[in-house]
Amino acid sequence: MAAKGEIFKRKHLIRLICFLAVSIAMTGCGKAAEEKPEEHQIAGVVGSTLFKDNKNGTVSFSYNNDNKTKCKVVTQIEGGKMYQYDIPEGQCDFVFPLSQGNGVYRLYLCKNTTGNKYSIVESANITLNLKDELSPFLESNYIINWNTENEAIKKAYELTKGMTDDTEKIEAIYEYMVKNFSYDYEKMKAVDQGTEGKAYVPDIDSTYDVKMGICYDLSALTASMLRSVSIPAKVVTGYTSTTISYHAWNRIYLQTKKEWKTSDVTYDIQMYKDGKRYSIFKRDEYYSDIMYEY
């Protein structure tokens, strides 16, 4: 009889085959671009030194992709959804979240071999056991990448200076986003057509500077500003009844009510420009078709 750990490993390898067979990369508000690797080969080393557990719900990844081979980091909690992060060429150092709560996560470095074939180069297990499972949603990561030197974060501090109530902070940042930013339709077309790169990742500095972006940019900037003032926030991607294509929005945690609330700054930017009423929080049932949460 196989040991429990070996069974766990086999289950994850089977799921990884299925995941890589029809993997979906986020490309913005317009659509989800599909990649279809044909198969993978196992050449793994358990306990990789490439992954470092930061003990706060995030993992640091460091790898030198010096041969220009397409690579991905794939992670999954047992029984949960798989997440993938494309690795650019050259030295790559980034942080990705463990966003599905406490449990054992399986991490993989997958490398393209030929055509659409991938191999698992290295793998590792990380057990997440946080006292506060909100911790990952206050940290910087690959998608919601911020630090105290960002101008957007300095603006968040300015907007919320002297405020002690979380609701006030949320409203101040949200109103600033709605009234000062616009949706970038040209960028949406470029991302959908692949001219911005296949795996698009938001840059909050760029979005803040030009005061424009696609839904992915706007929700990442909103989450960054909220996290910087100690408001747990997520970027969520999927489909909604209010849009006709793949979309990104936020979930914001209300400390007083101890609950997550749905928010859609992209939708409300348009409502504001059209002179229509809007509210910060939305009905969850309109945003229930969720693909990923960061």
Buried (B, 14 or more C-beta within 10 A) or exposed (E): EEEEEEEBBEEBBEBBBEBBBEBBBBBBBBBBBEBEBEEBEEEBEEEBEBBBBBEBBBBBBEBEBEEEEBBBBBBBBBEBBBBBBBBBEEEBEBBBBBBBEBBBBBBBBBBBBEEBBBBBBBBBBBEBEBEEBEBBBBBBBBBBBBEEEBEBBEBBEEBBEEBEEBBEBBBBBBBBBBEEBEBBEEBBBBBBEEEBEEBBBBBBBEBBEEEBBBBBBBBBBBBBBBBBBEBBBBBBBBBBEBBEBBBBBBBBBBEEEEEBBBBBBBBBBBBBEEEEEBEBEBEEEBBEEBBBBB
